[in-house]
Amino acid sequence: MSHQEDFEEPEDSGIMSDAEMAAHDQKFVEEHLDKLICRFDAVQIFVTRQEPDGRTMGYATGKGNFYSRWGVVNEWISRGGTEEVPGSSIEDP
């Protein structure tokens, strides 16, 4: 499965300026953030992408309890940035 399967191209798929692409990316991330926050108390998202010219774009946003988001990110960093914070899980009801 491609990471970009859910990516919706802008309606006018022509060449976009950096500012237009950044606005499109922000909208895309915010839409997913809105879906996640309906289900979870706190959500923090970090995204990066390497551009064709070699630059790396990055964007971070979050919603919900700031201290919960800060705590989870701090825990993740203190454990070396592993994919999952040990002891955390999402269990089916």
WOSULUR-V214942 format. One line per field, one symbol per residue. burial: I if it has 24 or more other C-alpha atoms within 12 Angstrom, else O. A space follows every 10 residues. Layout:
burial = ???
//
This chain:
burial = OOOOOOOOOO OOOOOOOOOO OOOOIIOIII OOIOOOOOOO OIIIIOOOOO OOOOOOOOOO IIIOOOOOOO OIIOOOOOOO OOOOOOOOOO OOO
//
